[in-house]
Amino acid sequence: MTPAPRTGSDSLVIVPTYNEADSIRSIVSRIRIAVPDADVLIVDDASPDGTGAIADELAAGDASIRVLHRAGKSGLGSAYLAGFARATSEQYTWVIEIDADGSHDPAELPAMLTLAHDVGAALVIGSRWIPGGSVVNWPWIRRAISRSGNAYARWMLGSRIQDITAGFRVFRVAALAGLDREHVASQGYCFQVELAWRVEQSGGVVREHPIAFVERASGRSKMHAGIVLEALARVTLWGISSRRGRRRVAPTR
């Protein structure tokens, strides 16, 4: 199904899906309740469990919901880039990232959008690791990996973002239009690090809003060791490259 024309909303919520048949109805319903004026774009990567068909049913009953079907599993970053392209071409003001598994509470979106409006933000991140933020049902080892990963990325990249790996976000579409999306290097969860860092480096205002991240109750997590290793390698390379670049342009004494 080709997404229908936009409804006139200034916000587009992107929901990437792959085998989320158990959760897609619930998360879309919660999004529609939380931000009833927003449009929803479900980007499904040919889920073999029938997620795409369920998404089509939801879209058939609600003009604010659209579905973009892709030929196969192409990665989280690629799904979001497809959604960003749609948001840019259709001239939305805001584009929102949210997980399909219910880990992110859509009820936080009004506050995140208000914050973005009030401070003129290019990016608002739903953050687990600032005062007021939390994670629910995570083992200590996963907490440690997330905290240490964020700390390493901040140090390596010179970032001030406390939860640079977070995937619950409100972007100003104009800020994304200034990025060279064709050359975004990463397609996994490291995509989140890369885009936040690029926005920050471009001078965009970045703010964090505390959220409670709740581990999914059904289905299987897409996180695995390969994703962690990809993020570690890419962050290290970006950090080294950035530091070398700063040294090259540093004034001589």
N, C-alpha and C positions, 0 to 999 in steps of 0.2 A: 504494500500500500504506500503510495506517495503522500507525504504529509499535505494536508489541505492548507489553504492560505491562513495566515494568522488572524486572530479575532480582533485585534486592536489593543490588546494588553501591552504594557511596557515591560513585562517580565516574562522570561521563558525558563521553565524548570526542565533541565535535562536529566533523564533517568536512564542510564545505560543498563542493559539487561543481558544476561546469559544464564539460562536455567534458573529463572526466578519465578516459576509458575506459582509457587506457594506463597509468595509475598507481594507480587505485583499489584493485585487488587487492593490490598490493604494500604500499601504506601501511596498509591495514586489517590485513594480516597482521603487519606490524611493530608496530602498536599492540597487537594481541592478544598478541604475544610479550612486549612491554615491560611492559604492565600487564594481565595476564590476568584480573584481578578487576574491571576496569572495563567498563562498557557503552559501546557505540559507536552514535552516531546520525549517519547519513549524510543530509545535507539536500541533495537534488538539485533544481536549478531547470530541470527538463524538458530535460536535456542532449540535443541532437540526435544526439550520437555514440553513444548507447546506454549511457551511464554508469549511468542509473537502473536499467536491466535487469540490469546486472552487480551493482549494489548489492543488488537483490532476490535474486539468486542467492546472494550472500554471506550475506544475512540468513536465507535458507531453510536454510542449513547450520549456523547458529550462533545460538543464542537470545540471545546477548549483543549481536548486531548488529541494528539496526533502521534503517528507511529512512523519511524524510519526503519525499514527492514534492510539489513545488510547481508551480503552473501555468505558470510562465515565469521568465525571468531577472529577479530582483528585487534583486540586489545582495548583497555579502558581509555588510554590517551587518544587513540584514533576515534573512538565513539564520541568523546567530548569535543574533539576538533570538528567532527561532522556537525555536532550541535552548535558549536560556536559559529561555524560558517553560516548556518541557518539563521542564528540570532543576528549576525552582522548583515546578511543580505536582506533580512526582513525588518531591519532597523529597530530592534528592541533596545531599550535602555539598559536593562539588567539581564544577566544570564546566570542561572543557578545550577550548581552541581550538587547532587544528592545521591546516596547509595540506594539501591532498590531493595535491600534486605531489611530495612527498618532500623538500622543502627543509628541513623540520624533522625532526630525528631523534627518533622516539618513545623511543629508548633513554634520552633525558634525562628522561623523565617521572617515573620513580621518585625521582630526586634532587629534581626540582621539587616533587613532592608531599610528600616528606619535609621539605623546607625550609618549605613552607607550613604543615605540621603543627607543626614545631618552633618557629617564630616567631609562630604565630597570624596568618599573613598573610591579607589580603583578596585579594591578587593577587601571583602570582609570574610574572615575565616571563622568557622565554628570550631573553637579550640578546646581540646581536652586538657591542656597543660598550662592554663593560666588560672589565677584564683577564681573559684566558682565552677571550674570545669572538672570533669571526672570521667572515669570509665567504669562500666558495670559488667560483671561476669568475665573479667579477664584474669588469667593466671598471672602470678607475679613475673614470670619469665617474659610474657608478652609486654607487660608494662615496662619492664626493664629495657627490652629491645626498642620499644617506641621512644622512651625517654632518651636513651643513649643515642639512638639514631637522630633524633631531633637536635640534641646537643652537638653531635658531630657535624651535622649539616650547618648549623648556625656558625660553628667555629670555622669550618672549612670555607664556607661561602661568605663569611662576614655578614650574616643576616641577623636581624633583630626579631624575626618571627619565632614565637615560642613553639608553635605546632605547624611547622612548615610541611609536614607530611599529610596533614588533615585533608579529607576529601569532601567536606561540607562547606560550600563557598558561594558567595555572591560576588560576581564580577561586574564591573561597569563595562558594557560592550565596547565603548570607545577605547578603553584601555587595552583590550584584547586586539582591537584593530591595529594598534600600533606595534604589535608583536609580529615577528616573521613566523607565522604558524607553520609554513611549509618546511621550516628547518628546525622545528621542535624535535629534539633528538630521541626522547624516550617515549615508549608506548605503554609501559606498565605503571605501577603506582608511583614510580619515580617522576612520572609526568607532573604530579602535584607539586613536588619540590621544584622542578624546573620552572613551571609557570609562575609560582609565587615569587621565586627569586628573580625572574625576568621582570615582573611587575615592580618589585621593590627596586631593582637596579635602574629601571627606567624613570624612577622618581615618583611613581604612583603612591598615593596614600594607602597604606595597608593597616587594617585594624582587626583585632581578634575579639570574638564574642564567646563567653564561656558556654559550653554545652555539656550534657551528659551523653557520652557515647555508650550505647548498649550493644553488647555482642549479639549477633543474629540468633534468633530462636529456632530457625529451621533452615534447611539447605546447608550447603558446604561453603566455607570461606574460600575466596579466590587467592588468599595470601599463601605464599610458600617460600622456601628458602631461596629459590632463584630470584624472586622479586627483591628480597633483602640484599642479595649479592649485587644485583644490577644497580640498585640505588646506591650502595656503598661505592661501587666502582665509578659510577657516573659523577657522584658528588665529589669524589676525590679528584677526578680529572677536571671538572669544572673549576674547583677551588684552585688547583695548581695553575690552570690556564689563566684564571682571573688574576691571581697574584703576580704572575709573570707579566701580564698586560699592564698592571698598575706600576710595576717597576720600570717598564719601558717608557711610560709617559711621565714618570716622576721627574721633577725639575732637578737639575744638577746644582750643586752648591759651589 
